[in-house]
Amino acid sequence: MSLDAGGVEQLYRTHGHVVLRRARHLLGSDVDAHEALQDIFAELLRTPPALRSPGSLVAWLYQTTTHFCLNQLRNRRTGLRLLDRHLRPAQASTEAPRGEALAAVRQLLGRLPENLAAVVVYHHLDGMTHEEISTVLGCSRRQVGYLLERAHASLQSEERSA
């Protein structure tokens, strides 16, 4: 199944809100979420994915949005590290405690490899079961469990070394 420009426009109209909501949840910013929405659909126009069925299109959008947002978080972390190294801003945080907790979660996700961070998001933030995650990722439930174990071990290892 392939999409032409009209098909992408229809998909944007019918499923754009799903991408936007997902991006907003992961990035924590309406502006960043709208940018992610535009980038994801622009990529879909440039290089339509090879899809097995119409249902896999929604899974593709969901997975692509998650990976795009995780990459954005990782890029932010790198950018902040460079800014800190070169500018050393001395600003106190004025975020509410909930905002601080979300920022900490985003920072932790940015430290994980993309495949591990995606599984953590699906399971812990979205509340998806191993079965649901395996459907989205196209792997076995056992592989999902293995990826979650690797993510937890990676974060624990980092915590011990800090």
ChimeraX attribute file (.defattr): number of C-alpha atoms within 10 A of each C-alpha:
attribute: neighborCount
match mode: 1-to-1
recipient: residues
	/A:1	11
	/A:2	14
	/A:3	17
	/A:4	12
	/A:5	12
	/A:6	10
	/A:7	12
	/A:8	18
	/A:9	15
	/A:10	13
	/A:11	16
	/A:12	16
	/A:13	10
	/A:14	10
	/A:15	16
	/A:16	19
	/A:17	13
	/A:18	16
	/A:19	25
	/A:20	20
	/A:21	16
	/A:22	22
	/A:23	27
	/A:24	19
	/A:25	17
	/A:26	24
	/A:27	21
	/A:28	15
	/A:29	12
	/A:30	14
	/A:31	12
	/A:32	17
	/A:33	22
	/A:34	18
	/A:35	13
	/A:36	22
	/A:37	23
	/A:38	16
	/A:39	14
	/A:40	18
	/A:41	20
	/A:42	13
	/A:43	11
	/A:44	16
	/A:45	17
	/A:46	11
	/A:47	11
	/A:48	16
	/A:49	14
	/A:50	12
	/A:51	14
	/A:52	10
	/A:53	10
	/A:54	10
	/A:55	9
	/A:56	15
	/A:57	18
	/A:58	16
	/A:59	16
	/A:60	16
	/A:61	20
	/A:62	18
	/A:63	18
	/A:64	14
	/A:65	25
	/A:66	24
	/A:67	17
	/A:68	19
	/A:69	23
	/A:70	27
	/A:71	17
	/A:72	17
	/A:73	21
	/A:74	21
	/A:75	13
	/A:76	15
	/A:77	17
	/A:78	14
	/A:79	12
	/A:80	14
	/A:81	13
	/A:82	12
	/A:83	12
	/A:84	12
	/A:85	10
	/A:86	9
	/A:87	10
	/A:88	11
	/A:89	9
	/A:90	7
	/A:91	6
	/A:92	6
	/A:93	7
	/A:94	8
	/A:95	10
	/A:96	8
	/A:97	9
	/A:98	9
	/A:99	12
	/A:100	13
	/A:101	12
	/A:102	15
	/A:103	16
	/A:104	12
	/A:105	14
	/A:106	21
	/A:107	16
	/A:108	16
	/A:109	23
	/A:110	21
	/A:111	19
	/A:112	19
	/A:113	14
	/A:114	17
	/A:115	14
	/A:116	20
	/A:117	23
	/A:118	22
	/A:119	24
	/A:120	23
	/A:121	18
	/A:122	18
	/A:123	17
	/A:124	11
	/A:125	12
	/A:126	12
	/A:127	12
	/A:128	15
	/A:129	14
	/A:130	19
	/A:131	13
	/A:132	15
	/A:133	22
	/A:134	18
	/A:135	14
	/A:136	17
	/A:137	17
	/A:138	12
	/A:139	12
	/A:140	14
	/A:141	17
	/A:142	12
	/A:143	15
	/A:144	23
	/A:145	15
	/A:146	12
	/A:147	18
	/A:148	21
	/A:149	13
	/A:150	14
	/A:151	22
	/A:152	14
	/A:153	12
	/A:154	15
	/A:155	15
	/A:156	12
	/A:157	11
	/A:158	12
	/A:159	9
	/A:160	7
	/A:161	7
	/A:162	6
